[in-house]
């Protein structure tokens, strides 16, 4: 590590170099360049945030904290555990009448779908963390994204307010539950909550593609969404260990009349009863009403393989 520190310390004009590198067009980004730039950024304390195109489209300009180097110097193909879900969201949004990003965080799914899917599909994103929401709103406005609406709310089991546990040590893991309290620095905050059913009643979609990343509050999402699951055509959802253990996957399949597919990178592995073989770091599932033969036709021409 001392050798690396010495080499990086000898690089002149590091802040200017990092600012330029953060705007490298997506086709020119590589894993070696990402690793070098991420290491350099960690050792450049006066670079706390950078403007980047997220590795999605050259025209984008988003300000991102240095703690998220993949968003700054990488591209979607580098997102282990997320790249399959991202590509599904982009493809399935084109077959839907809305895209809903629940637990938007930095807005990577929102920007990916807006940049690469049909511009006619309206997008709604939900992020209860006030700091993350403010940054995302600023980036959405800076890029003049059409048809994109933000909501500084948590999607939960009831309309009203609830404690949301802001994760100071990992901003991607804020939750309506305190499941991360033993491992991370969390700060409880009162936030507005809305049932997904309440939102759907005003959004007027009938065939939505919905991405859900609620960090342990999967059951709360489902409890608030049951009345309108028939209006969700595709549900791309992160399901963590406690929810898996509680039988959540099978419950969601039953309540929504869904087929369930574990997203193992670009392989969609059908589960008939909620059982599956976990592969690190893949936590996402696709729930839809298409059996394997039909889903193969839907995703024809893509890199996805459907097993089942």
N, C-alpha and C positions, 0 to 999 in steps of 0.2 A: 504493500500500500504506500510506503514511503517513496518508492520509485515512481509510482503513478502520480502521487502528489507533487513530486519534484518536476516531472515532465509537464504536468498540467500547469504548474506554477510558472513554468518558463514560457508558456504561450502568451504572446502579447495581445493586448486589446481584447481580452476574453469577453467582457460584457457586450461589446460591439459585435464580436464574432457570433456569440450566442443569439443576439437579436436577429442577425442575418440568417443564421441556420434555422431558426424557428419558422422562417417563411419559405424554406426550401419547398418547391413544388412536390406534391405527393409521389409522382413517378420516380423522382430522384432520391427518395429516402430509402435507406437500407438498414438492415440490422446492425452492421458494424458502425455506421455513422451514428445511429441512435445510441448505441452503447457508449461511444466516445463522448458524444455531446451530453448525455445524461450524467456521466462521470464528471465532466467539466462543470456542468451546472451545479452539481452538489458541492463543488469546491469553489464556487464563486458567490460569496455571501451577499454581494450588493446586487445580485439579480434575483429578486423575489418573485417577479412575474414577467411573462413575455407575451408578445403578440404572436399568434400562430394561426395557420390555416387548418389545424387539427389533423393534418395529413389526409383530409377528405377532399378538398377542392381548393385550388390556388386562390380563388377569389375571396375566400373567407378570411376574416380578421377577427380573432377572438383573443381576449386577454385571459391567460391561464396561470395560476400559481405554479411556481417551480416544483412543488411537491408532486406534480402530475407530468412526469417527463414523457410518457408515451403520447399523451395528448399534444405535447409541445413539439417533440422531435420525431415521433413515430407516425404510424398510420394504422388504419383498422386491422390490417393483416397481422399486426404485432400484438393485438389484444387477446392474449390467451384467456380462454374462458368466456369471451364476449364476441369474438369475430363471427362465429356461426349465428348467434342471436342477432347481431347487427345486420348481416346479410339477409336473414329471414325477414327482419322488420322492413327492410327496403323493398324486397320483392313482394311481400304480402300486403304492404300498404298500398301498392298499386292495384290490388284486387279488393280494396276496402273503401268505405266512404268516409273514414276518419282514421287518424293515427293518434293514439293517446299514450303519452310517456309518463307513467306514474313512478315517482322517485327519479327525477331527471338528473340530479346531481349537477355535473358540468354541462349537461345537455348534449352529450355525444350522440345519443340516439336521435334526438330532435334534429341536430344539424345534419346527421348522416341521411336521414330520411328526406329532409327538405332539400338537400343538395342533389340527391341521386334518384329519388322517386318522383312521381308525377306532382307537378306544382299545384294541381287542382285539389289534392287531398288536404283537407284542413288538419292542422296539428294542434293538440292541446298538451301542455306539459304541467306537471304538478311537482313542486318542491317546497317542503315545509321549512327547511333550514333558511332563516332570513338572509344570512350572508351568501349562501349558495344561490338563492333565488335572485338576489340583487345583482350578483355577477352575471348570472344567466340572462336576466332581463336586459342588462347593459349590452351583452354580446348580441342578443337577438336584435335589439334596436340598432346597434352599430352596423349590422349587416342587412338591415331593412328586410328581414325575412317576411314574406307575404304569407298570410293565412296561418300564422303561428300565434297562439294565445297562451299566456302563462298564468298559473294559479299558485299563489303562495299559501298552499293548504296541504294537509296530509289526507290521503284517501284512507278511510278507516271504517269502523263498523257502525258509526252513528254520526249524525250532523251535530256540530257544536264545537267544543274545545276539548283538548286533551294534552297531557304531558308528552312532549317529543324530546327524546334524548339525543341532543346534538353531540356528535363524536368529535372531540377536538384533536385526537391523535390519528383518526382516519375519517376524513369528512365524507367518504363514500358509505359509511356505516352508521349514519343516523337512523333512529328507529322509534316507532311508537312503543317498543318494548325496551326493557333495560338489559337485554341479553348480553350486551358488550361491556357492562359495568365492571366485570372482573378483570378485563384485559385492556381496556382503553380508558382514557380520560373523557368522561361524559358529563354534560351539563344539561339538566332538565329545563325545558322552556315550554310555556303555554302556547299552543298553536291552534289555528282553526282546522277542524276536521270536517270532511264531507264524505258521505256514502257514495260509492260509485253509482249506485242506482239514482241518487239525487242528481248527480252530475249528468247522467245519461238522459234524464227526463228533460233537461234544458238544452242538451247538445244536438238532439235531433238526428243522431246517426242510427242506422239499422244494421250495419255490417262493419263494425270497427275492427281495426288491428290494434291491440293493446299490449304495451310492454309494461311489466310490473317488476319493480325492484324495491321492496319495502323492508328488507333486512330483518327478517324474523317476525314481521307482522302479517304474514300470508293469510292466516286465519281471519284476521280483522278485515282484510280486503275482501275475502270471500263472503263473509257475513253481510257486508254492505253491498255486495254485487249480485247476490243470488236472484233478485227479481228481474234483472236485466241481462242475465248471461245469454239469453237468446239473441241479444243484439251485438254480441261479440263473436265475430267470425274466427278471429285468430288471437290467441292469448299467449304471449311470450313472457314467461315468468321465472324469476329466480326463486328456487325453493331450497331453503337451508336445512341443515340436519334435523333440528327439532321438529320442523313441520313434516319432514319425511317420516320421522319416527312416529308421529301422531296419526299417520294415515292420510295426510292432507291431499296427496296426489290422487288417491282413489276417490276421496270425497269430492274433489273438484271435478273429476271426470264424471262422476255420477250426477252431481248437481247441474252441470252444464250440458250433459249429453255429449261430452268431448271424447275424442281419441287422444291419448297422451303419448308424446314422443320426447324422450330424453335427448337433449341436444349435446352430442359428443363431438364438438367441433363441427365439421360439415357432415356428420353422420347423424341421422334422426332415427333413434332406436325406439320402436313402439313398445309400450308397456300396457298389458291388458288389465293389470290389477294394482298398479302403483309400484311394483317391484322393478329394480334396475341395478346395474352395476356402476357404481360411482367411479368417475375418472377425474383426477385432479387436473385443472381447477374448474371443472365444468359443473355449474349449478343450475343452468337454465333448462326450461322445458318449453315445448310447443304444445298447446292444447287447441284442437280444432275438430271440426265434424267430418273431416275427410279421412277415410280409411286409406291404408297404404297405396293401393292402386291409383286412387284419385289424387292423393297428394303427390305421387310421382308425376302425374300429368301436370299438376299445378306448378311444380318446380322443374319441369323439363327444361333442359338447356342450362341449368345451374350446376354447381359443383356438389349439390347435396345428394346424398345417398340415403334412401329410406329402407330401413330394415324392419321387417314385420310381415 
